[in-house]
Amino acid sequence: MRFSVRHATVYRYSKPVRLGAHRLRMSPRGQNVSLHYQEIHVSPDPAARRDGLDPYGNPVTELEFGDPAELLAFESAFELDTIAPLPVSAANLPPLPWPRGTGDATFLPTAAPDAAVAEFADGLVRATDWEAAEFLDLLNETLFTRTDRHIRPDGAAQAAGVTLRTARGACRDLTVLFMEAARTQGIPARFVSGYQARAESVDGQRHLHAWPEVFLPGHGWQGYDPTHGMPVTDGHVALSAAPDQAETMPVEGGFYGDNVTSKLEYEVEIYAD
């Protein structure tokens, strides 16, 4: 699928501020894509700029600034073709739950899961006879059909137990719940931030999207989209993937100033066919 994306972010300050170092995660990951062009414009001009990869293989742009400014703007634009991943074959996946040594421990839980989430996942595992691929498909479908999904433009993802109990959440909330449910069964999972082909909102306004990926032996990382009740194929473009949401934020940074107010504006345009 051909994607053309423009994503503009503007911070306006009530008076000039000193800008701290910033990290951008606005460039597409290289997996399953053929990139035609990509650029990021920054205003004011940074005093230093470095492009590289973070520990999870995400493209990052590191920026440092000099003179005080009342406005900080980023605009990312790219065009690429996505390549659909191969479908998952259930035949060679071991039965659940998996031992902790399956995959990178970075993407497994570091603390005890919410008891209600663990019970929820156990019920789905029993319903699918401990088959990993069927469990993931049912988890994806269940979150899609049972959750009141909505756009929430700001704030971090809520705890998985909150989403399960209230049956309400934005895409990032369903992503965190899916990840925690999968991890209770020993399946490594990570949070992915990016774009998807179709508009989610009633007015057609576009936003960043979030979905989970799980690591399956013999298949690598595979994506699911509980917001839409479908597997991730060629209709998604990933910007970053990490063990949690905090390390996938598209803009990370701050400013120095006393008695300053700030305002965030953003616009996302996506054309896909």
HELIX and SHEET records of a PDB file:
HELIX    1   1 ALA A   90  ASN A   92  5                                   3    
HELIX    2   2 ALA A  105  PHE A  107  5                                   3    
HELIX    3   3 ALA A  115  ALA A  127  1                                  13    
HELIX    4   4 ALA A  132  ARG A  146  1                                  15    
HELIX    5   5 ALA A  160  THR A  166  1                                   7    
HELIX    6   6 CYS A  171  ARG A  183  1                                  13    
HELIX    7   7 GLN A  245  THR A  248  5                                   4    
SHEET    1   A 4 VAL A  33  SER A  43  0                                        
SHEET    2   A 4 ALA A  69  THR A  82 -1                                        
SHEET    3   A 4 ARG A   2  LEU A  19 -1                                        
SHEET    4   A 4 PHE A 255  TYR A 256 -1                                        
SHEET    1   B 4 VAL A  33  SER A  43  0                                        
SHEET    2   B 4 ALA A  69  THR A  82 -1                                        
SHEET    3   B 4 ARG A   2  LEU A  19 -1                                        
SHEET    4   B 4 SER A 262  ALA A 272 -1                                        
SHEET    1   C 4 ALA A  48  LEU A  53  0                                        
SHEET    2   C 4 PRO A  59  GLU A  64 -1                                        
SHEET    3   C 4 HIS A  22  LEU A  24 -1                                        
SHEET    4   C 4 VAL A 251  GLU A 252 -1                                        
SHEET    1   D 2 ASP A 148  ARG A 149  0                                        
SHEET    2   D 2 ARG A 168  GLY A 169  1                                        
SHEET    1   E 5 MET A 230  PRO A 231  0                                        
SHEET    2   E 5 GLY A 220  ASP A 225 -1                                        
SHEET    3   E 5 HIS A 209  LEU A 216 -1                                        
SHEET    4   E 5 ALA A 189  GLN A 196 -1                                        
SHEET    5   E 5 HIS A 236  ALA A 242 -1                                        
END                                                                             
